[in-house]
Amino acid sequence: MEILEEKKNKNRQYKPILDGIPDWPVYQLSKNREAFIEEVVTKSIEQIRLARPTRKQLIDELEATVYREQNRLKRNRWRVDPRDEPKFWSRIKNELVELSSKTQEEPGKKEEELLEQIVYRYANEIAGSFKPSSYRFAREVIKFWFARLLNGARVKKFGAFFRNKYTLRDKIQIVGKVKTLRKLTKQGTVVMVPTHFSNLDSILIGWVIHSLGLPAFIYGAGLNLFNIKILAYFMNSLGAYKVDRRKKNVPYLETLKMYSNIALQKGAHSLFFPGGTRSRSGMLEKNLKTGLLSTAIEAQRSLYLDNPTREDVKKIYVVPVTLNYHFVLEAPDLIEDYLQVKGKDQYFPELDKYGSWPLIRFLFLEQ
């Protein structure tokens, strides 16, 4: 892993910059979760109403949202989706049918209530739930599994599964201006923007953040990853909030951006993957998605506007991070995706003789 510059003090242990988890911004967000969600809902509605000021515009937007959501449920439903979703969106649709027959131009109370219900549902879905006990447990489990994974060549017998030759510090090298990063984290709010090559990136960076003595960061994780309960448990424990890329409607996107915006204003250090998804070719991303990243600019602007004297305003620092691997476990699938795009019908994929167990295959079969 590379943070801007050259390798230094590989085995150094860094003292935490905050005394304990209760002082971490991510913990404070979770502790005051309901109040935080209410603030996200209120300010998201304000933004939506600015964009859709008339009654007709608002109802049109709500109808488009319901149509897209019901279409999503028919075409691409996931296990992680709440069971009551069809019932919820069916009720919203029926109430909108009644509203659309009215002719008044000014916004009415009912459509405002429907908008609030939708935004509140989205905000609760997005919000993470950080628990110190779960974080500590997840941290130890991750250290154990990463050590096993990076000592895969030694796992030939069952007993070897529990033995190490190399530590994580031996295998994972942190390179760059670590002291500067720690200083920035004390002075203001840090936004890390790493490259993205593997599903393990978030967990890896979580371990690096801990090893540098930094408080946990919040980060957006694809909702599809929460289909797997054990993975959902660890991501929640490490400060993840949920991002559903199937949802393209205005109420959802405004709620997601406002969640990130307010979290940054409250000092929660954040992690964004500007590439949006894993690099299929293994090259650094060139076409970046700045949707969530733009919330750092909006948050900094709001902080200054709320404090005209500019005194004691915390700055938000964007820190680029480069991840470098010799290879990644899902490389065969990523390569196939890349070749299918580049080769079109000229590409004929091979069958995977080992099935869909990359971790087991790496540890026991391909050494």
C-alpha positions in Angstrom: 0.0 0.0 0.0 1.4 3.4 -0.9 0.4 6.7 0.7 2.1 9.3 -1.6 5.8 8.6 -1.0 8.7 6.3 -0.1 8.8 3.3 2.3 9.7 4.2 5.9 9.7 2.5 9.4 8.1 -0.7 8.2 7.6 -2.4 11.6 6.9 0.7 13.6 3.9 0.6 16.0 2.0 3.8 16.1 0.2 5.2 19.2 -3.5 5.9 18.7 -4.1 9.6 18.1 -7.3 9.4 20.2 -7.4 7.8 23.6 -10.3 5.5 23.1 -13.2 4.4 20.8 -15.7 6.7 22.6 -13.7 9.6 21.2 -14.0 8.4 17.6 -16.3 10.4 15.4 -17.7 7.2 13.8 -18.7 6.0 17.3 -20.4 9.4 18.1 -22.4 9.1 14.9 -23.6 5.6 15.8 -24.3 6.6 19.4 -26.5 9.5 18.2 -27.8 7.5 15.2 -31.5 8.6 15.5 -30.7 12.3 15.8 -28.2 12.0 12.9 -30.8 10.3 10.7 -33.4 12.9 11.5 -30.9 15.6 10.4 -30.1 13.8 7.2 -33.8 13.4 6.4 -34.6 17.0 7.1 -31.8 18.5 5.0 -32.3 15.9 2.2 -36.0 17.0 1.9 -34.9 20.6 1.8 -32.6 19.9 -1.2 -35.2 17.9 -3.0 -37.8 20.6 -2.5 -35.4 23.2 -3.9 -35.0 21.1 -7.0 -38.8 20.3 -7.2 -40.5 23.4 -5.9 -44.1 23.0 -7.3 -46.6 20.4 -6.4 -46.7 18.9 -9.9 -42.9 18.6 -10.0 -42.8 16.9 -6.6 -45.6 14.4 -7.5 -43.9 13.6 -10.8 -40.6 12.9 -9.0 -42.4 10.7 -6.5 -44.2 8.8 -9.3 -40.9 8.3 -11.1 -39.3 7.0 -7.9 -42.1 4.5 -7.3 -42.0 3.3 -10.9 -38.2 2.7 -10.7 -38.4 1.0 -7.4 -41.2 -1.4 -8.4 -39.3 -2.2 -11.6 -36.2 -2.9 -9.6 -38.1 -5.3 -7.4 -39.4 -7.2 -10.5 -36.1 -7.3 -12.4 -33.3 -7.4 -9.8 -34.3 -8.2 -6.3 -31.6 -9.1 -3.7 -31.8 -11.1 -0.5 -30.7 -8.1 1.5 -33.8 -6.1 0.4 -36.4 -5.7 3.1 -39.3 -8.2 2.8 -41.9 -5.4 3.1 -40.6 -3.5 0.1 -43.3 -4.5 -2.4 -46.0 -3.6 0.2 -44.4 -0.3 1.0 -44.0 0.8 -2.6 -47.5 -0.4 -3.5 -49.0 1.7 -0.8 -47.0 4.8 -1.9 -48.2 4.2 -5.4 -51.9 4.0 -4.4 -51.7 7.2 -2.4 -50.0 9.0 -5.3 -52.8 7.9 -7.7 -55.2 9.7 -5.5 -53.0 12.8 -5.3 -52.5 13.1 -9.1 -56.2 13.7 -9.6 -56.0 17.0 -7.6 -55.4 20.2 -9.5 -54.0 22.6 -6.9 -50.6 24.0 -7.8 -49.1 24.7 -4.4 -47.5 21.8 -2.5 -49.9 20.0 -0.1 -49.3 18.2 3.1 -49.9 14.7 1.8 -47.1 14.7 -0.9 -44.7 16.1 1.7 -45.6 13.3 4.0 -44.9 10.7 1.3 -41.6 12.3 0.5 -40.6 12.2 4.1 -41.6 8.5 4.4 -39.4 7.6 1.4 -36.4 9.6 2.5 -36.6 8.3 6.0 -36.7 4.7 4.7 -33.6 5.4 2.5 -31.7 7.1 5.4 -32.3 4.1 7.7 -31.2 1.7 4.9 -28.0 3.7 4.3 -27.0 4.4 7.9 -24.3 2.1 9.4 -24.3 0.8 13.0 -20.9 0.9 14.5 -20.4 -1.1 17.8 -17.1 -1.0 19.7 -17.3 -4.6 20.8 -18.0 -5.8 17.3 -15.2 -3.6 16.0 -12.7 -5.2 18.4 -13.8 -8.7 17.5 -13.8 -8.0 13.8 -10.3 -6.5 14.0 -8.9 -9.6 15.6 -10.6 -12.0 13.2 -9.4 -9.9 10.2 -5.8 -10.0 11.5 -6.1 -13.8 11.9 -7.5 -14.4 8.4 -5.2 -11.9 6.6 -2.2 -13.6 8.3 -3.5 -17.0 7.1 -4.2 -15.7 3.6 -0.7 -14.2 3.3 0.9 -17.3 4.6 -1.1 -19.5 2.2 1.9 -21.4 0.8 2.6 -22.9 4.3 -1.0 -24.2 4.8 -0.4 -27.8 3.7 -1.7 -29.5 6.8 -4.5 -28.7 9.3 -2.1 -27.7 12.1 -0.3 -25.3 9.8 -3.5 -23.3 9.4 -2.9 -21.9 12.9 0.8 -21.1 12.5 2.5 -18.0 11.0 5.9 -17.6 9.5 5.3 -14.0 8.4 3.4 -11.2 10.3 1.0 -8.8 8.5 3.7 -6.2 8.9 6.1 -8.4 7.0 3.7 -8.9 4.2 1.8 -5.6 4.0 4.1 -2.6 3.5 2.8 0.9 4.3 4.7 3.5 2.3 4.4 7.3 2.4 4.0 10.3 4.6 2.5 8.6 7.6 3.4 11.4 10.1 1.7 13.9 7.8 -1.4 11.8 7.6 -1.6 11.4 11.4 -1.1 15.2 11.8 -3.9 15.9 9.3 -6.2 13.5 11.1 -5.7 15.4 14.3 -6.2 18.8 12.7 -9.3 18.1 10.6 -11.2 15.5 8.7 -9.5 13.1 6.3 -11.0 11.7 3.1 -9.1 8.8 1.7 -9.5 8.1 -2.0 -7.8 4.7 -2.8 -7.5 2.8 -6.0 -9.7 -0.3 -6.1 -8.7 -3.8 -7.3 -10.2 -6.3 -4.9 -13.2 -6.9 -2.6 -10.7 -7.1 0.2 -9.6 -3.5 -0.3 -11.9 -2.1 2.4 -10.9 -4.6 4.9 -7.2 -4.2 4.1 -7.4 -0.4 4.4 -9.3 -0.9 7.7 -6.4 -2.8 9.1 -3.9 -0.2 7.8 -5.9 2.6 9.4 -5.8 0.8 12.7 -2.1 0.0 12.5 -1.4 3.7 11.9 -3.2 4.6 15.1 -6.0 6.3 13.4 -9.7 6.1 14.4 -12.0 4.0 12.2 -13.2 5.6 8.9 -16.7 5.4 7.5 -17.0 4.1 4.0 -19.6 3.3 1.4 -20.0 -0.4 0.7 -22.2 -1.9 -2.1 -25.5 -3.1 -0.7 -25.1 -6.4 -2.7 -22.2 -7.3 -0.3 -24.6 -7.3 2.6 -26.3 -10.3 1.0 -23.7 -12.4 2.8 -24.5 -12.2 6.6 -21.0 -12.8 7.9 -19.6 -10.1 5.5 -22.4 -7.7 6.5 -21.5 -8.2 10.1 -17.8 -7.3 9.6 -18.6 -4.3 7.3 -21.1 -2.9 9.8 -18.5 -3.4 12.6 -15.8 -1.5 10.6 -18.0 1.6 9.9 -19.6 0.9 6.5 -22.7 2.5 5.3 -24.7 1.0 2.4 -24.7 2.2 -1.2 -27.3 0.7 -3.6 -26.2 1.3 -7.1 -29.5 0.1 -8.5 -31.3 3.2 -7.2 -30.9 6.2 -9.5 -33.9 8.3 -8.4 -33.4 11.8 -6.9 -34.7 11.1 -3.4 -32.2 8.3 -2.9 -29.2 10.1 -4.4 -29.9 13.2 -2.4 -30.2 11.2 0.8 -27.0 9.3 0.1 -25.0 12.5 -0.6 -26.5 14.3 2.4 -25.5 11.4 4.7 -21.9 11.7 3.6 -22.0 15.5 3.7 -23.3 15.7 7.3 -21.0 12.9 8.5 -18.0 14.8 7.2 -19.2 18.0 8.8 -19.4 16.1 12.1 -15.7 15.1 11.7 -16.2 11.5 10.6 -13.1 10.5 8.5 -14.3 8.9 5.3 -13.1 6.5 2.6 -14.3 6.8 -1.1 -13.3 4.7 -4.0 -13.4 7.3 -6.8 -13.1 4.6 -9.5 -16.6 3.4 -8.4 -15.8 -0.3 -8.9 -12.9 -2.6 -9.0 -10.4 -2.2 -11.9 -11.0 -5.1 -14.3 -7.7 -4.6 -16.2 -5.4 -4.0 -13.2 -4.6 -0.5 -14.4 -5.1 2.7 -12.4 -8.6 4.2 -12.9 -8.8 7.1 -15.3 -12.5 7.8 -15.4 -13.4 8.8 -11.8 -16.8 9.1 -10.3 -17.0 12.1 -8.1 -20.5 11.9 -6.8 -19.8 11.1 -3.2 -16.3 12.7 -3.4 -18.0 16.0 -4.2 -19.7 15.9 -0.8 -16.3 16.7 0.7 -16.4 20.1 -1.1 -20.0 20.7 -0.1 -19.3 19.8 3.5 -16.3 22.2 3.6 -18.4 24.9 2.1 -21.2 24.4 4.7 -18.7 24.5 7.5 -17.5 27.9 6.3 -21.0 29.3 5.7 -22.1 28.2 9.2 -19.1 30.1 10.7 -18.6 33.4 8.9 -15.7 34.4 11.2 -13.8 31.4 9.9 -12.6 30.6 13.4 -12.1 27.0 14.5 -13.4 25.7 11.3 -12.0 22.2 10.7 -10.6 21.6 7.3 -11.3 18.5 5.1 -8.2 16.9 3.6 -8.4 14.6 0.5 -5.6 12.0 0.7 -4.9 9.8 -2.4 -3.9 6.2 -1.7 -2.6 3.6 -4.1 -3.0 -0.1 -3.5 -0.5 -2.5 -5.1 -0.9 -6.3 -5.2 1.1 -9.0 -6.9 -2.3 -10.6 -7.7 -5.9 -10.6 -6.3 -8.0 -13.6 -5.5 -10.8 -12.7 -7.9 -8.4 -12.0 -10.8 -9.9 -14.8 -13.0 -13.4 -13.2 -12.8 -12.0 -9.6 -13.3 -9.9 -10.7 -16.3 -13.0 -12.4 -17.8 -15.1 -9.3 -17.3 -12.4 -7.2 -19.0 -12.0 -9.5 -22.0 -15.7 -9.8 -22.5 -15.9 -6.0 -22.8 -12.8 -5.8 -25.1 -13.1 -9.0 -27.0 -16.9 -9.1 -27.4 -17.9 -12.3 -29.3 -14.3 -13.1 -30.1 -13.7 -14.1 -26.5 -14.4 -17.6 -25.3 -13.9 -18.1 -21.5 -12.5 -21.2 -20.0 -14.4 -23.1 -17.3 -13.1 -22.8 -13.8 -12.1 -26.3 -12.8 -12.1 -25.5 -9.1 -15.6 -23.9 -8.8 -16.3 -20.7 -6.8 -14.1 -21.1 -3.8 -11.1 -18.8 -4.4 -10.0 -18.5 -0.8 -9.9 -22.3 -0.2 -8.4 -22.8 -3.6 -5.6 -20.3 -2.9 -4.9 -21.7 0.6 -4.9 -25.5 -0.2 -4.8 -26.2 -4.0 -2.7 -23.6 -5.9 0.5 -23.5 -3.9 
